[in-house]
Amino acid sequence: MAALGERLDNLKAELSEVQTRKPVILLWMRWKGEERLQAAPPAVKVALEDRISIVGLSSMQAASLLSCFSAGGGCGGAEAGGAADAGGGGCWEFRRQEGLRTAALHSRDAAALAQELSEVAAHSPHVVCVSSASLRARGGACAVLRAFQGALVIIEEEDEVDAEAVETACLLHAMGVKARWSIGPGSSVLEPAELPTPVQGEVMGDLKLRDAKEGPDMAPLFCEANALCLQEFHEDLVEVLSGDVVRLGLLVSCEPPLAFLGFITYKFWGPPLKAMSISRVAVPKKYQMMGFGRQLVRWAIEKAKQKSRFECDRVSLSAIPKAISFYERLNFVSVQGDDVPEEDGPNKDGAVRMEYSLGRVSKR
């Protein structure tokens, strides 16, 4: 997957081969059986590096649009134009600039989607079309497509339940979508639509085991955090917090009903170590790539800064190899030495001790 991401990153050079950076795709819906309008319906224009979503399509309309983008499928081979039957008496008319390469992702299983991404990368598309259901499959697809230098068209699935709609709103934000289009029932016109507001989270911190388990609103959130801890670290969160030294921070949505977005565990070490140690940070897969892990770590840093430097002058943690770059972007650096706090978290092969300095260099 890393190699695939690097390959898609290199599309930037290929995009320079396209003659213009003006809008390169025109899309609109024309219903079969209707007479052509004297003026063509307004078209959705997609320029290279644009990120848009389309909502309100039926399952047949969505499948038809994906076929338009598929390499060698539907109307994907037509330069000047083409049509793909969308069912229900309609069809897509699809126009694209000469030489433009398009592709579509159909799979909803993480492993199958990874294989499909590899096949798509083989012909270096300029534009990729994918459904929100495929993005929810994760497995690295979001990271690859977010790094993709071409245009991205996301089809939002119809009849999403509330939880899926919340996740899709977060996905659109994470993928950098700046424009949204909608087609209403019985309409042949795609019209601009308001982008959904992404979920905002806040941290409920300094929680002890009793606080997390007994509160009427906290108990279900703690259950989700415990399930995530078992999944990611193979540990029971009850045991982690049983020593009454480690504290828990729960990241939850700001608006009710409260949605669980992640958790962090940490403790403070007094002199002579004078440090906060972060032992576990986890975000549910459906909310990854949305900045919630970064929010949890930054919250911990701000909490440590509230202590005097005589009590705490650094934040320490043990980072697994794939997380090192994440912490480096948050200004953590690798450290060695006997005065590094012994972490309470699970031991991982290849883990690297890292620290964030709170500003004042202590005499240790």
C-alpha positions as CSV (number, residue, x, y, z in Angstrom):
1,M,0.0,0.0,0.0
2,A,2.9,2.3,0.7
3,A,4.3,1.7,-2.7
4,L,0.9,2.4,-4.2
5,G,0.6,5.7,-2.3
6,E,4.0,6.7,-3.6
7,R,3.0,5.8,-7.2
8,L,-0.2,7.9,-6.9
9,D,1.8,10.7,-5.4
10,N,3.9,10.8,-8.6
11,L,0.9,11.6,-10.7
12,K,1.7,15.3,-10.2
13,A,4.3,15.1,-13.0
14,E,1.8,13.3,-15.3
15,L,-0.8,16.0,-14.9
16,S,1.5,18.5,-16.6
17,E,1.0,16.5,-19.8
18,V,-2.7,17.6,-20.0
19,Q,-2.9,20.7,-22.2
20,T,-5.0,22.8,-19.8
21,R,-5.8,23.2,-16.1
22,K,-9.2,24.5,-16.9
23,P,-12.2,22.3,-16.1
24,V,-11.7,19.0,-18.0
25,I,-14.9,17.0,-17.3
26,L,-18.5,17.9,-17.9
27,L,-21.2,15.8,-16.3
28,W,-25.0,16.1,-16.4
29,M,-28.1,13.9,-16.3
30,R,-30.4,13.6,-19.3
31,W,-33.5,11.5,-18.9
32,K,-34.2,8.9,-21.6
33,G,-37.5,9.6,-23.4
34,E,-37.5,13.3,-22.8
35,E,-36.9,15.6,-25.7
36,R,-33.6,17.5,-25.6
37,L,-33.9,20.8,-23.9
38,Q,-33.1,23.8,-26.1
39,A,-30.3,24.7,-23.6
40,A,-28.3,21.8,-22.1
41,P,-28.7,21.4,-18.3
42,P,-26.0,23.0,-16.3
43,A,-23.0,20.7,-16.1
44,V,-20.8,19.7,-13.1
45,K,-17.3,20.9,-14.1
46,V,-14.4,19.1,-12.6
47,A,-10.9,20.5,-12.9
48,L,-7.7,18.7,-12.1
49,E,-7.1,18.4,-8.4
50,D,-10.8,19.2,-7.6
51,R,-12.5,17.3,-4.9
52,I,-16.3,17.0,-5.3
53,S,-19.2,14.8,-4.1
54,I,-22.5,14.0,-5.6
55,V,-25.6,13.1,-3.4
56,G,-29.1,12.0,-4.2
57,L,-28.4,9.3,-6.8
58,S,-30.2,6.1,-6.8
59,S,-28.2,2.9,-6.6
60,M,-28.6,2.4,-10.4
61,Q,-27.6,6.0,-11.1
62,A,-24.6,5.6,-8.9
63,A,-23.5,2.3,-10.6
64,S,-24.0,3.9,-14.0
65,L,-21.8,6.9,-13.1
66,L,-19.1,4.6,-11.8
67,S,-19.2,2.7,-15.1
68,C,-18.6,6.0,-16.9
69,F,-15.4,6.4,-15.0
70,S,-14.2,2.8,-15.2
71,A,-11.3,2.3,-17.6
72,G,-12.6,0.8,-20.8
73,G,-16.1,0.5,-19.3
74,G,-19.5,2.3,-19.8
75,C,-18.8,5.5,-21.6
76,G,-15.2,5.7,-20.3
77,G,-13.8,5.4,-23.8
78,A,-15.6,8.3,-25.4
79,E,-13.5,11.5,-25.7
80,A,-16.2,13.9,-27.0
81,G,-19.1,12.3,-25.1
82,G,-21.1,9.2,-24.3
83,A,-24.0,7.9,-22.3
84,A,-24.5,5.2,-19.8
85,D,-28.0,3.9,-19.0
86,A,-28.8,4.8,-15.4
87,G,-32.1,3.0,-15.1
88,G,-35.4,4.7,-14.3
89,G,-35.5,6.4,-17.7
90,G,-32.3,8.4,-17.5
91,C,-28.7,8.3,-18.6
92,W,-25.4,10.1,-18.0
93,E,-23.8,12.2,-20.7
94,F,-20.1,12.3,-20.1
95,R,-17.7,14.7,-21.7
96,R,-14.0,14.8,-21.1
97,Q,-10.9,16.4,-22.5
98,E,-8.9,14.4,-25.0
99,G,-6.3,12.2,-23.4
100,L,-7.9,12.3,-19.9
101,R,-7.6,9.0,-18.1
102,T,-10.4,8.1,-15.6
103,A,-10.9,5.2,-13.2
104,A,-13.5,4.0,-10.7
105,L,-13.3,2.1,-7.4
106,H,-16.2,-0.3,-6.8
107,S,-15.1,-2.6,-3.9
108,R,-16.5,-2.3,-0.4
109,D,-14.2,-4.8,1.2
110,A,-10.8,-3.5,2.5
111,A,-8.7,-6.2,0.9
112,A,-10.5,-6.1,-2.4
113,L,-10.3,-2.3,-2.4
114,A,-6.6,-2.5,-1.9
115,Q,-6.2,-4.8,-4.9
116,E,-8.5,-2.5,-7.0
117,L,-6.4,0.5,-6.0
118,S,-3.3,-1.3,-7.3
119,E,-4.9,-2.0,-10.6
120,V,-6.2,1.6,-10.9
121,A,-2.7,2.9,-10.2
122,A,-1.3,0.8,-13.0
123,H,-2.8,3.2,-15.7
124,S,-2.1,6.4,-13.8
125,P,-5.6,8.1,-13.9
126,H,-6.1,11.8,-13.8
127,V,-9.6,11.4,-12.2
128,V,-10.9,8.7,-9.8
129,C,-14.5,8.1,-8.9
130,V,-15.4,6.3,-5.7
131,S,-18.5,5.7,-3.5
132,S,-18.7,6.7,0.1
133,A,-19.4,3.1,1.0
134,S,-16.0,2.1,-0.5
135,L,-14.2,4.8,1.4
136,R,-15.8,3.5,4.6
137,A,-14.1,0.2,3.9
138,R,-10.8,1.9,4.8
139,G,-7.8,-0.4,4.6
140,G,-5.6,2.5,3.6
141,A,-7.8,3.7,0.7
142,C,-8.4,7.1,2.3
143,A,-4.7,7.7,2.9
144,V,-3.9,6.8,-0.7
145,L,-6.7,8.9,-2.2
146,R,-6.0,11.9,0.0
147,A,-2.4,11.9,-1.3
148,F,-3.7,11.4,-4.9
149,Q,-2.8,14.5,-7.0
150,G,-5.6,14.2,-9.5
151,A,-9.3,15.0,-9.2
152,L,-11.6,13.0,-7.0
153,V,-15.4,12.4,-7.4
154,I,-17.2,10.8,-4.4
155,I,-20.7,9.4,-4.8
156,E,-22.6,9.6,-1.5
157,E,-24.7,6.5,-1.0
158,E,-28.5,6.9,-0.7
159,D,-30.4,5.9,2.4
160,E,-27.5,6.1,4.8
161,V,-28.4,5.6,8.4
162,D,-27.5,8.4,10.9
163,A,-24.2,6.8,11.9
164,E,-23.1,6.3,8.3
165,A,-24.2,9.9,7.5
166,V,-22.0,11.2,10.3
167,E,-19.1,9.1,9.1
168,T,-19.6,10.3,5.5
169,A,-19.6,13.9,6.7
170,C,-16.2,13.3,8.4
171,L,-14.9,11.5,5.3
172,L,-15.8,14.4,2.9
173,H,-13.9,16.8,5.2
174,A,-10.9,14.4,5.5
175,M,-10.7,13.9,1.7
176,G,-10.7,17.7,1.1
177,V,-14.1,17.9,-0.7
178,K,-14.9,21.5,-1.4
179,A,-18.0,21.3,-3.6
180,R,-21.1,19.1,-3.4
181,W,-23.8,18.5,-6.0
182,S,-27.3,17.0,-5.6
183,I,-29.9,15.6,-8.0
184,G,-33.5,15.5,-6.8
185,P,-36.1,12.8,-7.6
186,G,-37.5,13.3,-11.1
187,S,-34.9,16.0,-11.9
188,S,-32.4,16.1,-14.7
189,V,-30.3,18.8,-13.2
190,L,-27.4,18.6,-10.8
191,E,-27.5,21.6,-8.5
192,P,-25.0,22.9,-5.9
193,A,-25.7,21.5,-2.4
194,E,-24.4,22.4,1.1
195,L,-21.6,20.3,2.4
196,P,-22.4,18.5,5.7
197,T,-20.7,19.8,8.8
198,P,-18.0,17.5,10.0
199,V,-18.2,16.2,13.5
200,Q,-16.3,18.2,16.1
201,G,-14.9,16.5,19.1
202,E,-14.0,17.5,22.7
203,V,-12.0,15.6,25.3
204,M,-13.5,14.5,28.6
205,G,-10.3,14.1,30.6
206,D,-8.9,13.1,34.0
207,L,-11.3,10.2,34.2
208,K,-10.8,7.4,36.8
209,L,-12.3,4.0,36.4
210,R,-15.2,4.9,38.7
211,D,-16.0,8.0,36.7
212,A,-15.9,6.2,33.4
213,K,-18.1,3.2,34.4
214,E,-20.8,4.7,36.6
215,G,-22.0,7.9,34.9
216,P,-25.2,7.3,32.9
217,D,-23.8,9.0,29.8
218,M,-20.2,7.7,30.3
219,A,-20.9,4.0,30.6
220,P,-21.8,3.3,26.9
221,L,-18.8,5.5,25.8
222,F,-16.5,3.5,28.2
223,C,-17.8,0.3,26.7
224,E,-16.8,1.4,23.2
225,A,-13.4,2.6,24.5
226,N,-12.8,-0.8,26.2
227,A,-13.7,-2.6,23.0
228,L,-11.3,-0.5,21.0
229,C,-8.5,-1.0,23.7
230,L,-9.0,-4.8,23.4
231,Q,-8.9,-4.6,19.6
232,E,-5.8,-2.4,19.3
233,F,-3.8,-3.3,22.4
234,H,-5.2,-6.6,23.5
235,E,-5.8,-5.1,27.0
236,D,-8.8,-4.6,29.2
237,L,-9.3,-0.9,29.9
238,V,-10.6,-1.8,33.3
239,E,-7.2,-3.3,34.2
240,V,-5.3,-0.4,32.7
241,L,-7.2,2.0,35.0
242,S,-7.4,-0.2,38.1
243,G,-4.2,1.2,39.6
244,D,-5.8,4.6,40.1
245,V,-2.7,6.3,38.7
246,V,-3.4,6.1,35.0
247,R,-6.0,8.6,33.8
248,L,-8.4,8.3,30.8
249,G,-9.4,10.9,28.2
250,L,-12.4,10.2,26.0
251,L,-12.9,12.1,22.8
252,V,-16.6,12.5,22.1
253,S,-18.7,14.6,19.6
254,C,-19.6,18.0,20.7
255,E,-23.3,17.7,19.7
256,P,-25.7,15.0,21.0
257,P,-26.2,12.2,20.6
258,L,-22.6,11.7,21.9
259,A,-20.4,9.7,19.5
260,F,-17.2,8.0,20.7
261,L,-14.3,9.3,18.6
262,G,-11.2,8.0,20.5
263,F,-9.4,7.7,23.8
264,I,-6.0,8.4,25.4
265,T,-4.5,7.1,28.6
266,Y,-1.7,9.0,30.5
267,K,-0.1,9.6,33.8
268,F,2.1,12.2,35.5
269,W,5.5,11.4,37.0
270,G,6.7,13.8,39.7
271,P,10.3,14.9,40.3
272,P,12.9,13.9,39.4
273,L,11.4,12.7,36.1
274,K,8.9,15.6,35.8
275,A,7.0,14.2,32.8
276,M,3.6,13.2,31.5
277,S,3.7,9.9,29.8
278,I,1.1,8.9,27.1
279,S,0.6,5.2,27.1
280,R,-2.2,4.6,24.6
281,V,-3.9,6.6,21.9
282,A,-6.6,5.0,19.7
283,V,-9.3,6.1,17.3
284,P,-12.0,3.8,15.8
285,K,-11.2,2.9,12.2
286,K,-14.2,4.6,10.8
287,Y,-13.0,7.9,12.3
288,Q,-9.3,7.6,11.4
289,M,-7.7,10.1,9.0
290,M,-9.9,12.9,10.4
291,G,-7.5,14.5,12.8
292,F,-8.9,13.0,16.0
293,G,-5.7,11.2,17.0
294,R,-3.8,14.5,16.6
295,Q,-6.5,16.3,18.7
296,L,-6.0,13.8,21.5
297,V,-2.3,14.2,21.6
298,R,-2.5,18.0,21.4
299,W,-5.0,18.0,24.3
300,A,-2.5,16.0,26.4
301,I,0.3,18.5,25.6
302,E,-1.9,21.4,26.6
303,K,-2.8,19.6,29.8
304,A,0.9,19.0,30.6
305,K,1.6,22.7,30.0
306,Q,-0.8,23.7,32.7
307,K,1.6,22.2,35.3
308,S,4.6,24.2,36.4
309,R,7.9,23.2,34.9
310,F,9.0,22.0,38.4
311,E,6.3,19.4,38.1
312,C,6.3,18.6,34.4
313,D,8.7,19.7,31.7
314,R,8.0,17.1,28.9
315,V,5.6,14.7,27.4
316,S,6.9,11.2,26.7
317,L,5.6,8.2,24.8
318,S,6.7,5.0,23.1
319,A,5.9,5.1,19.3
320,I,5.5,2.1,17.1
321,P,7.4,2.4,13.8
322,K,4.4,3.3,11.7
323,A,3.4,6.1,14.2
324,I,6.8,7.8,14.4
325,S,6.2,10.2,11.5
326,F,2.8,11.1,13.0
327,Y,4.5,12.1,16.3
328,E,7.3,13.9,14.5
329,R,4.7,16.1,12.9
330,L,3.6,17.0,16.4
331,N,7.2,18.0,17.3
332,F,8.1,14.9,19.2
333,V,11.8,13.8,18.9
334,S,13.5,10.5,19.6
335,V,15.3,10.2,22.9
336,Q,17.5,7.8,24.9
337,G,18.7,7.8,28.4
338,D,18.0,6.5,31.9
339,D,15.7,9.3,32.9
340,V,13.1,8.4,30.4
341,P,9.9,7.4,32.2
342,E,9.0,3.7,32.1
343,E,5.9,3.5,30.0
344,D,2.8,1.8,31.3
345,G,1.6,0.9,27.8
346,P,1.9,-2.4,25.9
347,N,5.4,-3.3,24.7
348,K,5.8,-3.2,20.9
349,D,8.7,-4.5,18.8
350,G,10.7,-1.7,17.3
351,A,9.0,1.0,19.4
352,V,10.9,4.3,19.8
353,R,10.9,6.5,22.8
354,M,9.9,10.0,21.9
355,E,9.5,13.3,23.8
356,Y,7.9,16.7,23.4
357,S,9.7,19.5,25.3
358,L,7.4,21.9,27.1
359,G,9.8,24.8,26.5
360,R,12.1,25.0,29.4
361,V,15.2,22.8,29.5
362,S,15.4,21.2,32.9
363,K,18.6,20.3,34.6
364,R,18.5,16.6,34.9
